[in-house]
Amino acid sequence: MSLLEKYSFSVPEHQMRELALLRWALVIVFLWFGGMKFTAYEAQGIAQFIEHSPLMGWLHSLFGVQGASQFIGTLELATAAALILGAFKPIFSVLGAAMSAATYAITLTFFLSTPGVAEPTAGGFPAISAMPGQFLLKDAVLLAASLVLLSAAVRQKKPAGAQL
């Protein structure tokens, strides 16, 4: 049985209007952050996260600091586009929410690889620094928003003949 036969996709706001708040908040974040990735300021700002990440470090080797930032920015703008289209087309609703969730799941791994996350003057972990620790912590909420949108967009189909 294929994925499309097993699951149905929807635009979650059609059933629960409040979910539009999550979608459009995520769109704003991805448009803003994605656009900023094309500036030298932002490229330098994310360099420490990327270069120390076992998942993302290859981007610096392949593209350099600015190129890595622009690559990530392109993915973030594509995520924004999928989220926007997802307000109208169910398949894009799923795609945009999945891309968003993947983004924040990856950025949360920076807690494990970025130097300076734990604050030694406050006793070390679980005390986290303002930068980069608290800066990264916000992504837990953004991941949760992405997962709520994704789970609302994907539903397992009931077997033929099942009672409603």
N, C-alpha and C positions, 0 to 999 in steps of 0.2 A: 504494500500500500504506500503510495507516495505521500509526501508531506502535505500537498494540497488536498489530497483525499481525506487525510486524517484530521486536519485543522481548518478552521475558517478564520479569515482575517476581517477586521472591521476598523472603522474609524471610531475610537472609543468615545469621543464627544457626542456621537449620535445617541448613545445610551446614557451617558453621564456627562452633562455639560461642563461640570467643574473640571474635568480633565483637560479642557482647553487651556486652563491656567497653566498646567504643567507643560503642555506642548509649546505654548507661545513664550513662556519663560525660558525654556530650553532653546528655542529658536533665537531669542535675543542673545543669550549667552554664546551660542555657537557663531552667530554672525559677528558679534563684537570680538570675541577671542580669536576667531578665525581670521578676521580682517587685520587684527593687531599682529598676527604672526608674520605679516609681510613687512613689518618695521624692524629696524636694527635694535631698537629698544626692547621689543618683546623677544626677539631672537636671543639676545644676551640674557634676558630674564629667565628663559626656560633652559638655557644651555646646561646649567648644573643638573637639572633633572634628567635631561636626555643623555648626557655623557656618562652618568653613573648608572643608568638603567640597563640591566641585562636584556630587557625586551626592546628597548629603543636606541641603545648606544650605537648600533650599526648605522643609524641615520647620519650621525656626525661624520663617521668614516666615509660614508658614500657621498654625502652632499655638502659637508661643512656646516658651520653653525647657522648661517642664514638660509642655506638650502634646506636643511632639516626643518627649520621653523616654517618655511614656505610649504614644504611637503605636508607638515601637520596642519597648517592653515588651510590648505586645499581640502584635506579630509574633513576638517571642521566645517568649512563652508558647504561641502557636499552633504554633511550630516544635517546642516540647517536646511538645505534645499529638500532633502528627503522628508524632514519633519514638516516643512511647509506643504509639500505635496501630499503628505500623509493626512492633512486635514480634509482632503478631498478623496483620496484613493487609498483603500485599505492596505494594499501591498506596500505602499510607501510609508504608511503608518507603522507597520511592523519593521520595515527596513530602517527608518529614521530612529525609532526607539531602540532597536538593536545596536545601531552604530553609536548612539548616544551612550548606552549602557557599556559597550565595549570601551569607549573613550574613558569613562570614569573608572571602570574596573582597572584599566591600565594605569591611569594616573595615581590611583590609590596604592599601586605597587611601589611608587616612588618613596613611600614611607619606609620601605625596607632597604632602599638603595641610595637615597640621597643623604650625604653627610649633613649634619646639623639639625636633623629632625628632632632628636631628643635634646632637651635643655639641661646641660650638666650643672648649671648653677642652682637649678631647682631639684636636683637629685637624679637627673636622667629620666629615661622613659619610665613611667607613662607621662611625665611632664614633657610637653612639646614646646618647641620654640615658636615665636610669632612667625618668623620666616625661616625655614620653609614649612615647619610643622603645621601651624594653624592655617596657613594658606592652603595646604593640601587637604586638610580636614573637611572643608566645605564640599569637597567632591563626594563625600559620603551621602550628603543630602541630594546632590545632583544624580548620583547613581540610583538612589531610591526613587526619585522622580522618574527616571528613565525606565526602571524596572516596573513601576506601576503602570506607566503608559504602555509598555511592551506587553505586560500580562493582560491588560484590558483589550489589547488589539488582537491577541491570539486566543482562540478558544478551540478546545478539542470538540470535534463533531460527535454527536450522539450516533451510535450505531443505528442502521436502518431498522425501523420497527420499535425503537425504544420509546418509552412513555415520556412525555414532557413534564 
